[in-house]
Amino acid sequence: MEKDPDNVAVSASGQPDAKPQAGFVCEELVPVPGTADAAMMSRGEPGLPKRFTWRGVEYEVVGVIGTWKTHGPCRHGSGEIYLRRHWCKIQVRPHRVMTVYCDRQARNRRKPKSRWWVYMVEP
């Protein structure tokens, strides 16, 4: 059994397997401008985009299954703990369940707006 680029198992004939596998991807998603969740932003959280593009396909968020945050120590040795990422497990259309996250600080200084990432896709 092989996998296509979306981590969906395919048979030797190239047809999708009836039970696609979950997969870790860690790839940037591109939010559709103007679709950020204003309610999240009013609480000081990054606004989950209601629509985004990933691997050339536009997805629409139809439900949030859960949210959580991860923390980490100061990178300069002060001993303080900082909020690093906001995570969301979401249901999207076309039908998929994805885990996405927003980095509080951009990974790449040359791309400061690259903050949202697809972490995992479930069948």
N, C-alpha and C positions, 0 to 999 in steps of 0.2 A: 504494500500500500504506500503510495507516494502522497505528497501534499502539494496543493496548488499555492500560489502566492498569498492567499487569504487564510492559510493553514487549514484548509478543508481537505480531508482525506479523499483521494480519488483512486478509483480502481485502475487496473492495467489498461482498460479500454478508454481511460480518461474521463469517465463519468463520475460525478460526485458520489461519495459514499453516503449511505442513508444516515449515518451518525457522524457528523463532523466533529473533529477533535478540538478541544480548547487549546489555545496557543498564546504564548507570550510574544509580544511584538515590539514594544517600546519604540514606537515611531511617532513623529510629530503629526498632529492633526491641525487643520487650518480652519479656524472658526469663520463662519459666514459673518461679515461685518453687520453690526446692529442687532445681533441675536443673543447677546449676553443676558443672563438671568439677573434682572435688576433687583429682585428681592434678595438674592444672595449678596449682591454688591452692597446693599443697604446694611447688611450685617457685618461688613468688612471682609467678606470672603470674595474670592474671584468669581465672576459671573460665568457659570457653566454655559457654553454656547448652546442655543436651542437647535442650531443647525451647524454642521461642519463637514469638511471634505477630508477624506482619508483614502489614500491609494486611488485617487481619481473618482471616487464615488461620494455623492453628497448624502449625508445621513441626517435624520431628524430625531431629536431626543423626544421620546413619547412617555418616558417615566424614569424617575430616579428611585433605584432600589435601596440605596444606602450611601452614606457619606461618612468620611472619617479624615483625620489629620495625622501627619507624622511629624515628629520633632527631632532635633539633633543638637549636638553641642556647638558652641561658637567655634568657628574655624580659625580664630585668632588667639585661642587659649584663655579667654576670660572666664570660662566656667559657666557662662550663661547658656540657657537652652533656648533655641529658636525654632519657630514653626517653619518647616521645610516644604511640605507638600499638602495640598488639599486633594483628596481622592473621591471619586464618585463611581458607583456601579450603576450603569444606566441601561435602559431598554431603548433601542433605536429602531427606526424604520429606514430601509429594509430590515426585516427581523433579525436582530442579533442582540446579545447581551455583551456589553463592553465594560471594562474597568479603565477609566481615564484618570489622569491626574494633572494638576497645575503646579509647576514649580514656582515658589515664591520669588526666587531669583533665577533669571535666565541662565541657562548653561553656557551659552555662547554670547559673548559681549557684542559680536558683530551682528547677531540676530536677537536683539532684546525682546522682540515680541513673540519669540518661540517659547511659549510657556506651557501650552497644553499638549499632552501626549497620550496616545493609546497605549496602555500597558498590557492589556490582555483581552482577547476575544473568546467568548464562549459560544458553543453551538446553540 
